[in-house]
Amino acid sequence: MTNIIEIKGLSKSYLNKKALNNLDLNIEKGKVVGILGPNGSGKTTLIKIITGILRQSKGEILIDGSKPGVYTKSIVSYLPDRNFLYKWMTVEDSIKFYKDFYKDFDESKAYELLKFMKLDRKAKVESLSKGMNEKLNLTLVLSRNAKIYILDEPIAGVDPVARDQILDAIIKNYNRESTMIITTHLVRDMENIFDDVVFLREGVVELSGNAEELREERSMQIDDLYKEIFG
């Protein structure tokens, strides 16, 4: 299969701390990839370089054959690990905002997802619970027709009911022509949707591979492997 993302010797330093350290990684088109590791492992830094928010200190990254820039930002739909909507907005305002901002935004899909998520289009963003905010943000991100979807900790800190709805939305709305990258430390809840997994420790790839093959080789679930590596 074709690699949609190719990373060679990627490093990122903040003063004296190396968040990424000479990292090599290829991500294939059409896969759901879990980037797994505890807080401080470099997951969010890696994601922010892929999305073009940060620039690497060293190394190369190609996204669909191009260096991060205007084109790559246009094909990546990114869910950050914090709410990114204005408090004064209603749910409907947020959909109009995204429609104006992104050419590939599918408004009809957004309203279908709102119904699935049981979100009131007239509700104010500031009145939504953490779980409802997460569902709204995910609705907006999944309603783009992007080549790459990046979800940074999409189920962190939400209740089990919201967690199940979010996972269902990801599974039902994932397009196999696209690639999805999900960072998480809540491996047990998400491991069944991953095709491939990458274990990051202190900015280095500790282990990576096909999730099913790793289960067979190690005779354990990905969650147990995570605990073995980081425990």
Beta strands, then each sheet from edge to edge (+ up, - down):
strand 1: 3-14
strand 2: 17-28
strand 3: 32-36
strand 4: 58-63
strand 5: 76-79
strand 6: 148-152
strand 7: 179-184
strand 8: 196-201
strand 9: 204-210
sheet 1: 2+ 1- 4+
sheet 2: 5+ 6+ 7+ 3+ 8+ 9-
end
